[in-house]
Amino acid sequence: MITSDFTVYEQVVFELKSRRVPFITLRMDEPVPSNVKVVITTTAEAKEIMWDGEHLIVYDEAHATVDRAINALTGTIHAASLVVGIDPGRRPGIAVLSGDIVIAVHQVGVTEVEPLLKKIAHDYSARVSLVRIGHGARLITTQIINSLLQSGFKVELVDESGTTPYIGKNIHTSTVRDLIAAINIARIKGVPVGKMEVEPSKGEIRVIQESSRSMSEGRATIPRYLARQVARGELTIDEAIAIHKGELKLSD
C-alpha cells in the first residue's frame, strides 16, 4: 500500500485487515520489495510510483479495490467473463461467479440491480457474460429482466425450485438463504429470454402505490397508470414518483 491520502489508507487497511490479507505500507520514496506482487495507490500518485511490477491497483472504493488486488494476486480473474445469479425478491440476492468460484455476493434493492452489475464488470475488469435469474416473484423478475436487457446483458430464466436451502436454527437471517439461492441459480442452465410483458393484478398495483407513498414519506402516491408501468418494468418507482410530482416528464 503506497499513498499519502490518509482517508484512502484508512479505508483500504481496514478492508485488508478484516479479510486477513497480509500487507505492508510504504512511503512514496521507498523502493518496493521484490517479493511484492500487487501495489495499491491512488490515481494521482500512480504515475509517481517507480515500479516494474505487473499489478498496480488504483483505488476506487475500498471493498472493490481489495477485491481487485486479491484477484490480481491469486489469478482468480484475468480478463475473464462472469456469470451472475439473481434470487428475485424485494431485495434480490446476487451472486457473482468466475468459473465455479463465488467471488462476490450482494443484496440490493430492485432498481439497484442493473447499476450494480455494471459496477461489478468495471471493478473486476471483466465482462458479465450471462445473468441467470429465478422465475419466482414475477413482477420483480420482469422488472429486473427488462432493465438488464435494455443495458445489453444476456439473461436466462431459471427454474429456481430447490435452490433455497434449509437454514439451521442458529442462523437468524433470510439474507443467507437468498444469497445461497442466488449461487445455486447461477449454476443452473436456464432459458434465454427477451423483453417480457406482464399484466399486474389490482392487488399488485395497490402494493406499488403504497410503496410509492412510503418511499416519498407520505408526500406522493402515484396513480394507477404509473404503478402499472412500474409493475411492467417500464419505469422505476423513483421515476414514477418524480413524474407524478412533475420533476420528470413521461417519455412518449
C-alpha positions in Angstrom: 0.0 0.0 0.0 1.5 3.3 -1.1 -0.4 6.5 -0.5 -0.2 9.8 1.4 -4.0 10.0 1.3 -4.9 9.2 4.9 -8.6 8.6 4.1 -7.8 6.1 1.4 -5.1 4.5 3.5 -7.5 4.0 6.5 -10.3 2.5 4.4 -8.1 0.1 2.5 -6.2 -1.0 5.5 -9.4 -1.7 7.4 -10.6 -3.8 4.5 -7.3 -5.7 4.2 -7.3 -6.4 8.0 -10.9 -7.5 8.0 -10.1 -10.1 5.3 -6.8 -11.1 7.0 -4.8 -10.2 3.9 -1.1 -9.6 4.7 0.3 -6.3 3.5 3.0 -3.7 4.0 2.8 0.1 3.7 5.5 2.2 2.1 6.3 5.8 1.6 6.5 7.3 -1.9 10.3 7.5 -1.8 10.8 3.9 -0.6 11.6 1.1 -3.0 9.1 -1.7 -3.5 10.5 -5.0 -2.3 11.0 -7.7 -4.9 8.5 -10.1 -3.3 5.6 -7.6 -3.6 3.3 -8.6 -6.4 0.5 -6.0 -6.0 0.6 -2.3 -5.2 -2.5 -0.3 -4.2 -2.3 3.5 -4.6 -4.4 6.5 -5.8 -4.9 7.8 -9.3 -2.9 11.0 -8.6 0.0 9.0 -7.1 0.1 6.1 -9.5 2.3 7.9 -12.1 4.9 8.8 -9.4 5.5 5.2 -8.3 8.7 3.8 -9.8 7.9 0.1 -10.0 8.1 -2.5 -12.8 5.6 -4.9 -11.3 2.5 -6.1 -13.1 -0.3 -5.3 -10.8 -0.7 -1.6 -9.9 -4.2 -1.2 -8.5 -5.7 2.3 -8.5 -8.1 3.0 -5.6 -11.8 3.3 -6.4 -13.7 2.1 -3.4 -12.2 0.1 -0.6 -14.1 -3.2 -1.0 -13.8 -3.3 -4.8 -10.1 -2.2 -4.7 -9.2 -5.0 -2.3 -11.2 -7.4 -4.4 -9.2 -6.5 -7.5 -5.9 -6.7 -5.6 -6.7 -10.2 -4.3 -7.9 -11.4 -7.7 -4.7 -10.0 -9.3 -2.6 -11.7 -6.7 -4.3 -15.1 -7.0 -5.1 -15.0 -10.7 -8.7 -15.7 -10.0 -9.8 -13.3 -12.7 -7.8 -12.0 -15.6 -9.9 -10.6 -18.4 -12.4 -13.3 -17.5 -16.2 -13.5 -18.1 -18.5 -13.6 -15.1 -21.9 -15.3 -14.5 -24.3 -13.6 -12.2 -27.2 -15.4 -10.4 -30.2 -13.5 -9.0 -32.7 -14.7 -6.5 -35.6 -12.2 -7.1 -37.5 -10.6 -4.3 -38.0 -7.2 -2.6 -34.2 -7.2 -2.0 -32.7 -9.6 -4.6 -29.8 -11.8 -3.6 -27.0 -11.6 -6.1 -24.0 -14.0 -6.6 -21.1 -13.4 -8.9 -19.2 -16.4 -10.2 -15.9 -16.7 -12.1 -16.0 -20.3 -13.4 -17.2 -22.2 -10.4 -15.7 -19.8 -7.9 -18.0 -17.4 -6.0 -16.2 -14.1 -5.9 -18.8 -11.8 -4.5 -22.4 -11.7 -3.1 -24.7 -8.8 -2.7 -28.2 -7.9 -1.7 -29.7 -4.7 -3.0 -33.0 -3.1 -4.0 -34.7 -4.0 -7.2 -33.7 -0.8 -9.0 -30.1 -1.1 -7.9 -29.5 -4.5 -9.6 -28.7 -3.2 -13.1 -26.3 -0.4 -11.9 -24.6 -3.0 -9.6 -23.9 -5.4 -12.4 -22.3 -2.5 -14.4 -20.2 -1.7 -11.4 -19.2 -5.3 -11.0 -18.0 -5.5 -14.6 -16.0 -2.3 -14.1 -14.5 -3.3 -10.7 -13.3 -6.7 -12.0 -12.3 -5.5 -15.4 -14.4 -8.4 -16.7 -17.4 -9.0 -18.9 -20.7 -10.2 -17.4 -21.3 -12.9 -20.0 -24.6 -14.2 -18.6 -27.2 -13.3 -15.9 -29.4 -16.1 -14.6 -32.5 -15.1 -12.6 -35.0 -17.3 -10.8 -38.6 -17.5 -12.1 -40.3 -16.5 -8.8 -41.7 -13.1 -7.8 -43.0 -12.5 -11.4 -43.3 -8.7 -11.3 -39.9 -8.1 -9.8 -38.4 -10.7 -12.1 -39.9 -9.0 -15.1 -38.7 -5.6 -13.9 -35.1 -6.8 -13.5 -35.1 -8.8 -16.7 -36.3 -5.8 -18.8 -33.8 -3.4 -17.2 -30.9 -5.8 -17.8 -31.9 -6.5 -21.4 -32.1 -2.7 -22.0 -28.5 -2.4 -20.8 -27.3 -5.2 -23.1 -27.0 -8.1 -20.7 -27.8 -11.6 -21.8 -30.4 -13.1 -19.5 -31.6 -16.7 -18.8 -34.7 -17.5 -16.7 -34.1 -20.4 -14.3 -36.5 -22.8 -12.6 -35.5 -21.9 -9.0 -37.3 -24.9 -7.5 -35.0 -26.4 -4.9 -32.4 -23.6 -4.9 -33.3 -22.3 -1.5 -31.6 -24.3 1.2 -32.7 -25.3 4.7 -31.1 -22.9 7.2 -30.2 -24.2 10.6 -31.8 -22.8 13.7 -28.8 -20.8 14.9 -28.8 -18.7 11.7 -31.2 -15.8 12.1 -31.3 -14.1 8.8 -33.1 -14.7 5.5 -30.2 -12.9 3.7 -28.1 -16.1 3.9 -30.9 -18.1 2.3 -31.3 -15.5 -0.5 -27.5 -15.5 -1.3 -27.2 -19.2 -1.3 -30.2 -19.4 -3.6 -28.5 -16.9 -5.9 -25.4 -19.0 -6.0 -27.4 -22.1 -6.9 -29.3 -20.2 -9.6 -26.1 -19.0 -11.2 -25.0 -22.7 -11.7 -28.3 -23.8 -13.4 -28.7 -23.6 -17.1 -31.9 -21.6 -17.9 -33.9 -20.5 -20.9 -32.8 -17.3 -22.8 -35.4 -14.6 -22.5 -36.3 -11.4 -24.3 -38.3 -8.4 -23.1 -41.2 -9.6 -21.0 -44.7 -8.3 -20.7 -46.8 -8.8 -17.6 -50.2 -7.5 -16.7 -50.2 -6.7 -13.0 -53.2 -7.5 -10.8 -55.2 -4.9 -8.9 -53.5 -6.0 -5.7 -50.0 -5.8 -7.2 -50.8 -2.2 -8.4 -52.0 -1.3 -5.0 -48.9 -2.6 -3.3 -46.8 -0.4 -5.7 -48.9 2.6 -4.9 -48.4 2.0 -1.2 -44.7 1.6 -1.7 -44.6 5.0 -3.5 -46.3 6.6 -0.6 -43.9 5.1 1.8 -40.8 6.0 -0.3 -41.9 9.6 -0.6 -42.6 9.7 3.2 -46.3 10.2 2.6 -45.9 13.1 0.2 -46.9 11.3 -3.0 -49.0 8.3 -4.0 -48.5 7.5 -7.7 -51.7 6.9 -9.8 -52.6 3.5 -11.1 -51.3 4.1 -14.7 -47.9 4.9 -13.3 -48.0 2.0 -10.9 -48.9 -0.3 -13.8 -45.8 0.9 -15.7 -43.6 0.3 -12.7 -45.0 -3.3 -12.5 -44.3 -3.8 -16.2 -40.7 -2.7 -15.7 -41.2 0.3 -17.9 -40.4 2.8 -15.1 -38.6 2.5 -11.7 -40.7 3.5 -8.7 -38.4 6.5 -8.2 -39.0 7.7 -11.8 -42.8 7.2 -11.3 -42.7 9.4 -8.2 -40.7 12.1 -10.0 -43.2 12.1 -12.9 -46.1 12.3 -10.5 -44.5 15.3 -8.8 -43.7 17.0 -12.1 -40.0 16.6 -11.7 -39.6 14.3 -14.7 -41.5 14.1 -18.0 -43.1 10.9 -19.1 -41.5 10.0 -22.5 -43.7 9.2 -25.4 
